[in-house]
Amino acid sequence: MFVYLLRVSVFLPLTLIFVFIPVVLTQYMKMNEHINLEEVTAPIRRKFEYYDECITGRENYKETRHLGAVPFFLNKHGISLKQLHDKITETNKKINNFELKVSLITIAGYVMIVGMLIYLLMKSNISIGAFAAIFASVRTMFSMMEEMIKYHISNMASGMGNISNFINFMELDEVKDNDRKVGKCDIHLKNVSFSYPSSSNNVLQNIDLDILHGEKIAIIGENGSGKTTLAKIILGIYEPSKGQIIYGNENDFCDYVGYNKNSSISYVSQNYKRYKMTLKENICLSNVCNGVENKDGQILKICNEVDLDFKQSDLMQNLSTEFGGQDLSGGQWQRVAIARGLYRNSDLIVLDEPTAAIDTVEETYIYTKFKQIISDLTGVLITHRLGATKIVDKIVVLKEGSIIGIGSHNELMKTCKYYSDLYEKQKRWYM
């Protein structure tokens, strides 16, 4: 078409620029606006979804209704919804205003084409048939381009915000890890400090710690002392802001993050998940690459070790009333989480407050058995109950993100006043 118009007049093809280029520019602008909109609205949308979960979610609605907090969350829900709506409306107005302006350019292009065709017709350079054919062809081309760009590509541009957000997330350093194994080696933390990206305050500062292979250590401290953060640093979930984590020798410097890809580490979180699946699947999830078939004997052995009284017929029972199964008590679920951690073939296992839902008598019994089960593994125990610290080889005392004492229970009772005070305060509850 361009070549044909060029043969009619050297100026006629230039008018096509005023018809097609504005449509392309509009979609480019639209794509950028949707990317910016997604960046702005993502945190608002997360709040909106969180408030929705507080009102209707199974884990929250009982307490929310019991406390009479539904109106409070409905208000929060409404505010976040209005903020989300305002941001979307603002972006749509900007896009519509831009489209209106470029549409005027497109109309001007049409006027120029018609004017030039009339001029050529009046000078007898083209016939009436050529006039009609050229104008119809330009209109057909514009309709085809408009459908392709304005509708099909426009839909792609609208989704570019989510796509760009996802790509940026996948490019974060936290998921660019190497599938390396810690192995049966010592772990050394050298001058490790950590702060969250949005904060200038260090959660951990100048941590120097050696964890020998096969050693059982406990990390204790009050809430907010940095216990769980230190555990995640050891696991490789968080990268230190400063310092080094060395596994084995100096050549094994930890340059990866993402414990989920490290088959030699096991982690039992204090916020463990209750999967609405069978008991067997709940336990085997920690090592699915090992398969779930013909593992009944191994699973039952681990269940027995953590005092879960289940038979082989119970393994296929769904642990959810929603799917025709039977739910477990809080203590039983916590034992399932510990069994899940033990099922994973690992050289290092970290337990973060794993017995919070179990009474102190059962806790001591489980920890004693737990030490026997992982006798050849490295174990890290995060706890605020100091009674459990007597079964470990070494205790690390944290206060406000710093290590203020390392040693056995008897040693710390003599050398660390902070530890001895905590122990005496807790002991009074059982006297």
Protein Blocks (a to p, Z undefined) as FASTA:
>chain_A
ZZmmmmmpmklmmmmmmmmmmmmmmmmmmmmmmmmmmmmmmmmmmmmmmmmmmmmgmklm
mmmmmnopmmmmmmmmmmmmmmmmmmmmmmmmmmmmmmmmmmmmmmmmmmmmmmmmmmmm
mnomacfklmmmmmmmmmmmmmmmmmmmmmmmmmmmmmmmmmmmmmmmmmpmklmccddd
ebjaddddehiacddfkbcbdfbghiacdddehiacdddddehilmmmmmmmmnomaccf
bdcddehifklccfbehjklmmkbccddfkbccddbdfklmmmmmmmmnojghklmmmmm
mmmmnopacdfklmmpccbfklopacddfklmmmmmmmmmmmpccfbdcdehkllmpcfk
lmmmmmmmmmmmmmmbccddddfbfklmmmpmbdcddeehiafbdcdfklmmmmmmklmm
mmmmmmmmmZZ
